[in-house]
Amino acid sequence: MPLTKTAKCGLVIGALTTVIVSGSPVAFAEGRAPGGGTKPGSQGGQPAGEREGQEIGAKITYNLSRNGSGGNVGAIQPVGDWTPPPCWFAPKYTPGQYKAYMKDSWSVGGDQAEWVKEEKKQFGKGKPDADFHMKDKDDGYWWGHFINRDRMDETAAWECMFRDPWWVKKGDDPKVEHAISPEILAGLAYDKIRVPDTSVTMKPQGAQTVNLNTWLWLDKATFKPVSVTASLPALGMTATTTAEPVGLHIEPGTEEAKVFPASGDCPINADGSIGEPYAKGKADQEPPCGMAYLRSTSGTGPYQFKASVTWKISWHGTGDAKGDLPDGTFETTQDVNVQEIQSINR
């Protein structure tokens, strides 16, 4: 394992931006360094499979399934203080890749730098990590840290940074906190879930009427689960995170309104729909999901009606691993104008 020395700090700080960006879960362009230019040993940026210079652990891929759900999409907001994984450890280099990386680092430090001399000794003949484990090239990887690009401003994202890469044989326990796992992949997949806008059908449509019940519903045909699968090919590890809609919460946008049910929480029906479409003759009935405005918007501007769908989050992954993650919500807002008239025919 390379030595971390005070004399090396200048090089580490100077490369800090590149290190952070290279920890992104999104694969970079073939052969290109995250900060621009060519990675060490990358053969001028020409594709060559798993050649020297590529960080194999950065190749987390994502596959989104909307199950037929259409419309605009957006990220769901986890309930509570849960956040996706800010950093993790995973295979980073093959022996050849790490050898190229270290030789490039030494060329920047210079042959006379003490930390360069010490590291060269450590990787010299007869040492524990002799020749970067080139003789074991099909038997393991050099592990290192990765940082979630979307969480770089979080303190927790820096917890993984200050550990040098270390050798792990395939199948061995890396013996480190935050080692990549199906659960971490599930959390990263959660961060990639995108759900359709909450397009609630209203009856009557358009402007509402004071003291007249408004029926609200969501059709089962478009209200379906959404899933994302995250995969790390280097380890053959996958996790699929699924968001399943379980309920709708409505807020009329004013206290001058009645809500049905009073909590504003409209449960999902057995067939997967929410609420009930209005039918002729039900004007005087309370809808299972709906509202009634008590004051018009004349002179005040429209009310901001909010509809928030709650999504239950579960996951399953490699090795029969599975579990639940915090529920998520997705909210949409629309303007509602309310008129005041003496009577209306429906």
C-alpha positions in Angstrom: 0.0 0.0 0.0 1.4 3.4 -0.9 2.6 5.6 1.9 0.8 8.9 2.7 3.4 11.5 3.6 3.3 15.2 4.5 5.6 15.9 1.6 2.9 14.5 -0.7 0.2 16.9 0.4 0.9 19.5 -2.2 0.3 16.9 -5.0 -2.8 15.6 -3.3 -4.3 19.1 -2.8 -3.4 20.0 -6.4 -5.2 16.9 -7.7 -8.2 17.3 -5.3 -10.7 18.4 -7.9 -9.8 15.6 -10.2 -10.1 13.0 -7.4 -13.6 14.2 -6.4 -15.0 14.2 -9.9 -13.5 10.8 -10.7 -15.6 9.4 -7.8 -18.8 10.0 -9.7 -21.0 6.9 -10.2 -21.4 7.9 -13.8 -18.8 6.4 -16.2 -16.5 8.8 -17.9 -15.6 9.1 -21.5 -13.2 6.4 -22.6 -9.6 7.3 -21.9 -10.3 10.8 -20.7 -9.3 12.2 -17.3 -12.2 13.7 -15.3 -10.5 17.1 -15.3 -9.5 17.0 -18.9 -6.6 15.5 -20.8 -5.6 11.9 -21.0 -5.5 9.5 -18.1 -2.2 7.8 -17.3 -1.8 4.8 -19.6 -5.0 5.5 -21.6 -3.5 5.1 -25.1 -4.6 8.5 -26.2 -8.3 8.1 -25.5 -8.9 5.2 -28.0 -11.3 2.6 -26.8 -9.5 -0.5 -25.6 -11.8 -2.3 -23.2 -10.5 -2.4 -19.6 -7.2 -0.9 -20.5 -4.8 0.8 -18.1 -6.1 4.2 -16.8 -9.8 3.4 -16.5 -11.4 3.2 -13.1 -13.4 0.1 -13.2 -15.4 0.9 -10.0 -16.7 4.1 -11.7 -18.6 1.9 -14.2 -21.9 1.7 -12.2 -24.7 1.6 -14.7 -28.3 2.4 -14.3 -31.4 1.1 -16.0 -34.7 2.9 -15.5 -38.1 1.1 -15.9 -41.2 3.3 -15.8 -43.6 0.3 -16.4 -45.6 2.3 -18.9 -45.9 5.4 -16.8 -45.8 8.5 -19.0 -45.8 12.3 -18.6 -43.1 14.5 -17.3 -40.8 13.0 -14.7 -39.1 14.3 -11.5 -37.1 13.1 -8.6 -38.9 11.9 -5.4 -38.0 13.4 -2.0 -37.2 10.9 0.7 -39.2 11.2 3.9 -37.0 12.0 6.9 -33.3 12.7 7.0 -32.2 9.8 4.8 -29.9 10.7 1.9 -28.3 8.5 -0.8 -24.8 7.2 -0.1 -22.3 10.1 -0.2 -19.2 7.9 -0.7 -18.1 4.2 -0.9 -15.2 1.9 -1.6 -15.1 -0.4 -4.6 -12.6 -1.9 -7.0 -10.8 1.0 -8.7 -7.9 -0.4 -10.6 -6.6 -3.6 -12.2 -2.9 -4.2 -11.4 -1.9 -2.8 -14.7 -4.1 0.3 -14.2 -2.7 1.0 -10.8 0.9 0.5 -11.9 0.3 3.1 -14.7 -1.4 5.5 -12.2 1.5 5.3 -9.6 4.2 5.7 -12.2 2.5 8.8 -13.5 2.2 10.1 -9.9 5.9 9.5 -9.3 6.9 11.3 -12.4 5.0 14.4 -11.1 6.6 14.1 -7.7 10.1 13.7 -9.1 12.7 11.0 -8.4 14.3 12.9 -5.5 11.1 13.3 -3.5 11.2 11.3 -0.3 7.7 10.0 -0.6 8.4 8.8 -4.1 11.5 7.0 -2.9 9.6 5.3 -0.1 6.7 4.3 -2.3 9.1 2.8 -5.0 10.7 0.8 -2.3 7.4 -0.5 -1.1 6.5 -1.7 -4.6 9.9 -3.0 -5.3 10.9 -6.7 -5.7 10.3 -8.8 -2.6 7.9 -6.4 -0.9 4.3 -7.4 0.0 2.8 -5.5 -3.0 5.7 -6.3 -5.4 5.1 -5.0 -8.9 1.5 -4.0 -8.0 0.3 -7.6 -8.0 0.8 -8.0 -11.7 1.3 -11.7 -11.2 -2.2 -11.8 -9.6 -3.8 -9.7 -12.3 -6.8 -12.1 -12.7 -7.2 -12.7 -9.0 -8.2 -9.3 -7.5 -8.4 -5.5 -7.8 -6.9 -2.4 -6.1 -9.8 -0.9 -4.2 -10.3 2.8 -3.6 -12.8 5.5 -2.8 -15.6 7.0 -4.9 -17.7 10.1 -4.1 -21.3 10.7 -5.2 -21.0 13.7 -7.5 -24.5 14.9 -6.4 -23.4 15.0 -2.7 -20.0 16.5 -2.9 -20.9 19.4 -0.6 -21.7 17.0 2.3 -19.2 16.4 5.0 -19.9 12.7 4.9 -18.7 12.6 1.3 -15.2 13.2 2.5 -15.1 10.3 4.9 -13.8 7.9 2.3 -11.2 10.2 0.7 -8.1 9.9 2.8 -7.3 6.2 2.4 -4.8 5.0 -0.2 -5.8 2.1 -2.5 -5.3 -1.4 -1.2 -5.3 -4.9 -2.7 -8.3 -7.2 -2.3 -8.4 -10.7 -3.7 -11.6 -11.6 -5.5 -14.2 -13.0 -3.0 -12.3 -11.6 0.0 -13.9 -9.2 2.5 -12.4 -5.7 1.9 -12.7 -5.1 5.6 -13.7 -1.4 5.4 -16.7 0.6 6.3 -18.7 1.8 3.3 -17.5 -1.1 1.1 -19.8 -1.3 -2.0 -22.7 -3.6 -1.4 -26.2 -4.3 -2.9 -27.6 -2.0 -0.2 -25.3 0.9 -1.3 -26.2 0.2 -4.9 -29.9 0.3 -3.9 -29.4 3.7 -2.3 -27.7 5.0 -5.5 -30.5 3.6 -7.6 -33.0 5.4 -5.3 -31.3 8.6 -6.2 -31.9 8.0 -9.9 -35.7 7.2 -9.7 -37.9 9.5 -11.7 -41.6 9.4 -11.4 -44.4 11.0 -13.5 -46.1 14.2 -12.6 -49.1 13.8 -10.3 -51.7 14.6 -12.9 -54.9 14.6 -10.8 -58.2 14.6 -12.7 -60.8 17.1 -11.3 -64.6 17.2 -11.8 -65.8 19.8 -12.5 -62.9 20.7 -14.7 -61.5 24.2 -15.0 -62.7 26.9 -12.5 -64.3 25.5 -9.4 -67.4 26.8 -7.7 -67.9 27.9 -4.1 -69.5 25.2 -1.9 -69.6 22.7 -4.7 -67.7 19.4 -4.1 -64.8 18.7 -6.4 -64.1 15.1 -7.1 -60.4 14.0 -7.5 -58.9 10.8 -8.8 -55.8 9.2 -10.3 -56.3 6.6 -13.0 -54.7 3.2 -12.4 -53.5 3.0 -16.0 -50.8 5.7 -15.4 -50.3 5.2 -11.7 -47.7 2.4 -11.6 -44.5 1.3 -9.9 -41.1 2.6 -11.2 -37.8 0.9 -10.7 -34.1 1.5 -11.3 -31.4 -1.2 -11.4 -27.8 -0.2 -10.5 -25.0 -2.6 -11.5 -21.3 -2.8 -10.8 -19.9 -5.1 -13.6 -16.5 -5.4 -11.9 -18.1 -7.5 -9.1 -21.2 -8.8 -10.9 -23.2 -7.0 -8.3 -26.7 -5.5 -8.9 -29.6 -4.0 -6.9 -33.0 -3.0 -8.1 -34.9 -0.3 -6.2 -38.6 0.0 -6.8 -41.0 2.9 -6.0 -44.6 1.8 -5.6 -47.4 4.5 -5.3 -49.4 4.0 -2.1 -51.4 7.1 -1.5 -52.2 10.7 -2.4 -52.2 13.8 -0.1 -54.1 16.9 -1.2 -53.9 20.5 0.0 -56.4 22.9 -1.5 -54.1 25.9 -1.0 -56.4 27.8 1.5 -57.9 27.2 4.9 -61.2 28.3 3.4 -62.0 24.8 2.1 -63.2 21.4 3.2 -61.1 18.3 2.4 -62.3 14.7 1.8 -61.2 12.8 3.8 -60.5 15.4 6.4 -56.8 14.3 6.7 -56.3 15.0 3.0 -54.8 11.5 2.6 -56.5 9.6 -0.2 -55.6 5.9 0.0 -54.9 3.7 -3.0 -57.8 1.5 -4.1 -57.6 -2.3 -4.6 -57.3 -1.9 -8.4 -54.4 0.6 -8.1 -56.4 3.8 -8.7 -56.9 6.6 -6.2 -60.2 8.4 -5.5 -63.3 7.8 -7.6 -64.5 9.4 -10.9 -67.5 11.7 -10.6 -70.8 10.2 -11.9 -73.9 12.1 -12.7 -76.2 12.4 -9.7 -73.4 12.5 -7.1 -73.2 16.3 -6.9 -74.5 16.3 -3.3 -72.3 13.4 -2.1 -69.0 13.7 -0.4 -66.3 12.3 -2.7 -63.9 9.7 -1.3 -61.1 12.0 -2.4 -61.9 15.7 -3.0 -62.5 19.1 -1.7 -65.0 22.0 -1.6 -63.8 25.6 -1.7 -65.7 28.0 0.6 -64.5 31.3 -0.8 -63.9 32.5 -4.3 -60.6 33.7 -5.7 -62.1 36.9 -7.0 -59.7 39.7 -6.3 -57.1 37.4 -4.6 -55.7 35.3 -7.4 -55.8 31.5 -7.8 -55.3 29.1 -5.0 -52.2 26.8 -5.1 -53.6 23.3 -5.1 -51.0 20.7 -4.2 -51.1 17.0 -4.8 -48.4 14.8 -3.3 -48.0 11.1 -4.1 -46.3 8.9 -1.5 -44.1 6.1 -3.0 -43.1 3.1 -0.9 -39.5 2.1 -1.6 -38.1 -1.4 -1.6 -35.1 -3.1 -3.1 -33.6 -6.5 -3.9 -30.1 -7.4 -5.1 -27.3 -9.9 -5.5 -27.3 -12.8 -3.2 -31.0 -12.5 -2.3 -30.3 -9.3 -0.4 -33.4 -7.2 0.1 -34.9 -4.5 2.3 -36.8 -1.3 2.5 -35.7 2.3 2.2 -37.6 5.4 3.4 -40.8 6.4 1.6 -40.5 9.1 -1.0 -42.9 11.9 -2.1 -43.4 13.8 -5.3 -45.5 17.0 -5.3 -47.0 19.0 -8.0 -48.8 22.4 -7.8 -51.5 23.9 -10.0 -53.5 27.1 -10.0 -57.2 26.7 -9.1 -59.7 29.6 -9.7 -62.9 29.5 -7.8 -66.1 31.3 -8.9 -69.2 32.1 -6.9 -72.5 31.6 -8.6 -76.0 30.9 -7.4 -76.5 27.5 -9.1 -74.9 25.1 -11.5 -76.1 22.1 -13.5 -73.8 19.1 -13.6 
